[in-house]
């Protein structure tokens, strides 16, 4: 998310392909990464809640790291039906 931009943008982690990512080597680093990534998306959702609610969009994001893998889920539903990031972009006017 670009902090200098006046228009809100979707956090990069929501569209990133994390398949080849490596987790942090220490447990504290993994927990720090989890808190940072989940916080980015939580702040984005909170800042744009009105637009998302108006469009009927629900984002259920989760990010975690184990000793060997990085796990990211970002299921998006629009009016109860499975959707993708395009629905969020349209709701935000991006």
N, C-alpha and C positions, 0 to 999 in steps of 0.2 A: 504494500500500500504506500503510495507516494504521499509523504507528509506535507510537501510543498504545494500540492495540487489543491485547487479550490473545489473541484468535483470529486466526490468519493469514488474510489476505485476498489475493485474486488481484490482481496489479499492474494498474493501469488500462491500461497500454500493451497488454496482451494482448487487451483487448476494444475498444480505441479504433479508430475509423474514421479512418485517416490519409490518406484520399483528397484532402482539401482542405488538408492541412498544407503549410506552406512550410518549406524547409530553412533552416538558418542561413546568413547571408551570407558567413561566412568559413570557410575550410577547418578551422581549429582549432575553431571552434564546431560544425561538422558532426561532427568526430571526437569531440568531447566529448559531444555528444548521443548518438552511437552507443554510446560506452562506458557512459554512464549508463543508457540504455534496456536494452541487452543485459545489463548488470550487475544491474539490478533483477530481471529474469526469471531470471538465473542464480542469484541468491541465493534467490529464491522456490523454484526447483526443488530446490536443495541443501537448504533447510530442510525441505522436504516430500517428500524422496525416498522415504522409507519408505512413506508413504501412496500415492504415485503408483505405486511398484513393486508394491505389494500389489494395486492395481486394474488393473495392466497398462498404465498410461498412459505414453506417451512424448510429450514436447513438444519440437519442433524450432523454436525461435524465432530469428528474425533481424530486425534493424533496421538500415537504412543510409540515408544521405542522399547524393544527388549534388548537383550545382550547381543543378538545377531541380526535383528530385523527392524525395519521401520514400518509401522502400520498407519494408514490414513484412510478414513472413510468420510465421504461427503455426500450422503444421500439427500437429494432435493425433491420435495414434492410440491406440486402446484395444484391446489384444490383437490387434494387427496390422491392425485395420480403422480406416478413417478415422472420426474423431469430431469433437466440438466442445467448447467450453468447459464445457458442461453436465456432461460426464464428469468434468472436473477438480473442479467444484463438488461433485458427488456424492462423489467420492473424499475430498475434504477435509471433508465434512460441513457444507457451507455452504448 
